Amino acid sequence: MQAAYLVDRGVVKVAGDDARTFLNGLISTDTLNLTPEAARFGALLTPQGKIIADFIVAEAQAKDGGGFFLDIPRALAKTIVGKFNMYKLRARVIIEDLSETLGVLAVWGGAATPAAGLGYSDPRLPGLGFRVMLPPHRATEVAAGLGATLVDAADYEAHRIGLGIPRGGVDFAYGDAFPHESDMDQLGGVDFAKGCYVGQEVVSRMEHRGSARTRTVPVRYEGEAPAAGVAVVAGEREVGTMGSTAAGLGLALLRLDRVADALSRGQTLTAGGIAVRPVKPDWARFAFPDGSEAAK
C-alpha cells in the first residue's frame, strides 16, 4: 500500500445551520443525502455550465463538530470561498479556507481504512483508494499507522493517469470545460436526478441530447512523452490537446467525432510528432471511436 501527501490540494470548510441546503443549491452533486460514511465528487459551475472548480465533498461526524469539507485544488480554494460568499446572501453558513492548516493524503493499493483525521473513500473510482484530511506534519505518522509506504506525489500522479482519471488544470482547463468533457458524468460528479444548481440546465441538456463530442480520454504512446498542451493532430487537422503523461500512458482532450473519422481513414494521431492511440478505460460508458485500444 502506498500513500502520498498531495501538495496541490487544499481544504475549504462550509458549516452552519444552512450548509447542507446551501451547497445542494449550488453544486453538481447531491448533498441532501450526503453522510459522513460516503464522500461525493462534484463541482461548482458557471451559469453557462463550465467548471469553476471540481472537488470531493466529505461530511464530518457530528461528534467531530460536523460541517462539510471540500478536498479541492489548493490554487482554487480562495476562488471557491469568494464564489460561495457571493451566493451566501442570508444563508446561515460559514465558509473558510483551511488550506494553511489542512491538506490531503491519498492512500491506495491496499484494503486498509482511515484511522486518523477526516478519512473517506475516493468516490470517483475504487482504484483511487481513500484520502485523509490532516495537518501536513502528520502525513508521515498517519501513513505509517496505516501500514503504507509514503511516496512522492508524482507516484500518485502516475497511478491516477494509469486509471485514466482527468486532473483539472492539466488535462482540461478550469473555466473552459463542461463536466462531460472532464468525464464527471462518468465518475459520479453530476447528479442528474437532483434539483436545480448553478449551470444545471446546460449540463442536463448535454446529457439528454447526447451532445458531448469532446472528452478527456487515455492515450497510449511509446518512447518520449508528448508535452502537455501540444495539439493532437490527424494529418493536418487538429483533433484535441495533450494533457498529463506517465510511463507510456497519458490523457488528452479529444474531439471524438474527429478522431473516429481519422481512424476510419487509417490516419495516425500524433502529439508533437509522437504517435498516440486512444485507450478505452473500463469505467467509460460513452462510445469510443472504432480502432481504439481496450485498457490492459
Buried (B, 14 or more C-beta within 10 A) or exposed (E): BBBBBBEEBBBBBBBBEBBBEBBBBBBBBBBEEBEBEEBBBBBBBBEEBBBBBBBBBBBBEEEEEBBBBBBBBBBBBEBBBEBBEEBBEEBEBEBBBBBEEBBBBBBBEBEBEBEEBBBBBBBBBEBBBBBBBBEBEBBEEBBEEBEBEBBEBEBBBBBBBBBBBBBBBBBBBBEEBBBBBBBBBBBBBBBEEBEEBBBBEBBBEBBEEEEBBBBBBBBBBEEEBBEBEBBBBBEEEEBBBBBBBBEEBBBBBBBBEBBBBBBEEEBEBBBBEBBBBBBBBEBBEBEBBEBBEEBE
